[in-house]
Amino acid sequence: RAVAVDTPECASRTRLPPFDPPDHRSNRTVTMADFVDKQFSKEEVADKVLEQYDEEITRVFYQCVMGGGGHDIHFGIYKNPEDGVKESSAYTTEWMMTQMDWAKTITPDMHVLDLGSGHGGGSHAMAQRFGCKVTGYNLGPGQNALNMERCKELGIDHLVDAQVGNINNPLPEEWTGKFDAVWSCEVLCHAGDKVALFKELVRCLKPGGVFVFSDIMGADGADEKALKGFTDRNATTFMGRPSMYIDFIKESGFKYVTWWDGSNHLERYFRNMLSQIAENRPEMNAKGISDQYLDNWVSSLTERADIQKEKGVFAWGVFVARKPAEGEL
């Protein structure tokens, strides 16, 4: 069922969707994603991503702890001293749109693919800013329902649609040359073959089309074991590296435009997530999220923040690439 967006207040300006605790929903058992010492193959990862993001309980968790009650469920850029997860995540969306529009002017007659659209924050922002059509492609039907419900509230449901799909499979054949731009925000860590996916995106873009994406990565030179604080809580295949993504862009047939490094914002964001858990724990408990689940996250986020401060092992930022225009060198 769709989750309503008109929600009760939660601490730190967070608004959580209403949720029936597990004991109110027949005898269904909710699996709480836990991926300690695990990374997954291309064939396995889709089921694990659904487990991580699309259970109703985990949607509540992410919307609170990363979205601050909003629909931008991703890492953030800090502009002001008082910014929290909600404000910083919104700034990331604005910055990605600015970079996309710089690489190719986005106009109302254009069509953008939001790859891994999640709760739809990017889709909503692009439709509102540019007046363009946006197609979300996302694994979780529950997230898609939340996305489209919000579109109706914003009056942009005529511009946005959301389809269920798996980025580890070939994209629809009928999408060849369909899109003017592709947007993807922190999704590619779940892609088992990133070059194959990038080649699919080249196919789906019109000549001169732009591809803007962000992702959480290991820093160049980081040992994969040092990333355990992230991989233990996230359904990943392998963690990319900035230099690796630049190589993938070129190998797949894109023209590389730029890489903006926002890694210095990560430690503060990890610590803001910890604050969100501490301040909103009672309400999340009331909505069926167990202390064990939250405690596991506290341990993981503390490890992430501390190792990032000490060794800078995580990288994060925004990449921009273009499909060559006809006749372009």
Long-range contacts (C-beta under 8 A, 24 or more apart in sequence): 1-145, 2-145, 2-146, 2-148, 2-149, 3-56, 3-59, 3-60, 3-142, 3-145, 3-146, 3-149, 4-149, 5-146, 5-149, 5-150, 5-153, 7-69, 8-283, 10-64, 10-69, 10-280, 10-283, 11-279, 11-280, 11-283, 12-68, 12-84, 12-275, 12-276, 12-279, 12-280, 13-68, 13-69, 13-84, 13-86, 14-64, 14-68, 14-69, 14-86, 14-276, 14-279, 14-280, 15-69, 15-70, 16-60, 16-63, 16-64, 16-69, 16-280, 16-283, 16-284, 16-287, 17-59, 17-60, 17-63, 17-146, 18-287, 19-56, 19-57, 19-60, 19-287, 19-288, 20-288, 21-286, 21-287, 21-288, 22-57, 22-288, 30-55, 30-56, 30-57, 30-288, 31-55, 32-57, 32-58, 32-290, 32-292, 32-293, 33-58, 33-233, 33-235, 34-232, 34-233, 34-296, 35-231, 35-232, 35-233, 35-234, 35-235, 35-236, 36-232, 37-228, 37-232, 38-231, 38-232, 39-231, 39-236, 39-237, 39-238, 40-192, 40-235, 40-236, 40-237, 41-192, 41-237, 42-168, 42-191, 42-192, 42-193, 42-237, 43-168, 43-192, 45-168, 45-190, 45-192, 45-235, 45-236, 45-237, 46-139, 46-166, 46-168, 48-235, 49-139, 49-140, 49-190, 49-235, 50-139, 50-140, 51-235, 52-234, 52-235, 53-118, 53-139, 53-140, 53-143, 54-139, 54-140, 54-141, 54-142, 54-143, 55-142, 56-142, 57-287, 57-288, 57-289, 59-119, 59-142, 59-143, 59-146, 60-284, 60-287, 60-288, 60-289, 61-284, 61-289, 61-293, 61-297, 62-119, 63-119, 64-276, 64-280, 64-283, 64-284, 65-273, 65-276, 65-277, 65-280, 65-297, 66-273, 66-276, 67-119, 67-121, 68-276, 70-121, 71-118, 71-119, 71-120, 71-121, 71-124, 71-146, 71-147, 71-150, 72-119, 72-121, 72-122, 72-125, 73-118, 73-119, 73-121, 74-121, 74-185, 74-186, 74-214, 75-186, 75-214, 75-216, 75-262, 75-265, 75-266, 75-269, 75-316, 76-265, 76-269, 76-272, 77-262, 77-265, 78-265, 78-268, 78-269, 84-272, 84-275, 84-276, 85-269, 85-272, 85-273, 85-276, 88-265, 88-269, 88-272, 89-121, 92-185, 92-214, 92-262, 93-121, 93-122, 93-125, 93-185, 94-125, 95-260, 95-318, 96-122, 96-183, 96-185, 96-212, 96-214, 96-318, 97-125, 97-126, 97-129, 97-130, 99-212, 99-258, 99-260, 99-318, 99-320, 100-181, 100-183, 100-210, 100-212, 100-320, 101-130, 102-320, 103-210, 103-212, 103-257, 103-320, 103-322, 104-180, 104-181, 104-208, 104-209, 104-210, 104-322, 106-130, 106-132, 106-180, 106-181, 107-131, 107-132, 108-132, 110-180, 110-181, 111-135, 111-178, 111-179, 111-180, 112-179, 112-180, 112-181, 112-182, 112-183, 113-137, 113-175, 113-178, 113-179, 113-181, 113-182, 113-183, 113-201, 113-204, 114-138, 114-183, 114-184, 115-167, 115-182, 115-183, 115-184, 115-187, 115-201, 115-213, 116-167, 116-184, 116-185, 116-186, 116-187, 116-188, 116-190, 117-143, 117-144, 117-147, 117-162, 118-143, 118-147, 118-185, 118-187, 119-143, 119-146, 119-147, 119-150, 120-144, 120-146, 120-147, 120-148, 120-150, 120-151, 120-160, 120-162, 121-185, 122-183, 122-185, 123-147, 123-151, 123-160, 123-162, 124-150, 124-151, 124-154, 124-156, 124-160, 126-183, 127-151, 127-156, 127-159, 127-160, 128-154, 128-156, 131-159, 132-159, 132-180, 133-159, 133-160, 134-159, 134-160, 134-161, 135-160, 135-161, 135-162, 135-163, 135-179, 136-160, 136-161, 136-162, 136-163, 137-162, 137-163, 137-165, 137-167, 137-171, 138-162, 138-163, 138-164, 138-165, 139-164, 139-165, 139-166, 139-167, 140-164, 167-191, 167-197, 168-192, 168-193, 168-197, 170-200, 171-200, 171-201, 171-203, 171-204, 175-203, 175-204, 176-203, 176-204, 177-203, 177-204, 177-205, 177-206, 178-204, 178-206, 179-204, 179-205, 179-206, 179-209, 180-205, 180-206, 180-209, 180-210, 181-205, 181-209, 181-210, 181-211, 181-212, 182-209, 182-210, 182-211, 182-212, 182-213, 183-212, 183-213, 184-211, 184-212, 184-213, 184-214, 184-215, 185-213, 185-214, 186-214, 186-215, 186-216, 187-213, 187-215, 188-213, 188-215, 188-240, 188-245, 189-215, 189-216, 189-217, 189-234, 189-236, 189-237, 189-239, 189-240, 190-235, 190-236, 190-237, 191-237, 192-237, 194-240, 194-245, 194-248, 195-248, 195-251, 195-252, 198-248, 198-249, 198-251, 198-252, 198-253, 198-254, 199-252, 199-253, 201-252, 202-252, 202-253, 202-254, 202-323, 205-323, 206-323, 207-323, 207-324, 207-325, 207-326, 208-322, 208-323, 208-324, 208-325, 208-326, 208-328, 209-322, 209-323, 210-257, 210-320, 210-321, 210-322, 210-323, 211-249, 211-254, 211-319, 211-320, 211-321, 211-322, 211-323, 212-318, 212-319, 212-320, 212-321, 213-318, 213-319, 214-262, 214-316, 214-317, 214-318, 214-319, 215-240, 215-245, 215-316, 215-319, 216-314, 216-315, 216-316, 217-241, 217-242, 217-244, 217-245, 217-314, 217-315, 217-316, 218-313, 218-314, 218-315, 219-263, 219-312, 219-313, 219-314, 219-315, 220-315, 222-311, 222-313, 222-314, 222-315, 223-313, 226-307, 226-311, 226-313, 227-313, 227-314, 228-303, 229-300, 229-301, 229-303, 229-304, 229-307, 230-300, 230-304, 230-314, 232-300, 233-296, 233-297, 233-300, 241-315, 242-315, 242-317, 245-319, 246-319, 249-319, 249-321, 253-323, 253-324, 254-321, 254-322, 254-323, 255-321, 255-322, 255-323, 255-324, 255-328, 256-321, 257-320, 257-321, 257-322, 258-319, 258-320, 259-317, 259-318, 259-319, 259-320, 260-317, 260-318, 260-319, 260-320, 261-315, 261-317, 262-316, 262-317, 262-318, 263-312, 263-314, 263-315, 263-316, 263-317, 265-316, 266-304, 266-308, 266-314, 266-316, 267-305, 267-308, 267-309, 270-301, 270-304, 270-305, 270-308, 271-301, 271-305, 273-297, 273-301, 274-298, 274-301, 274-302, 274-305, 277-301
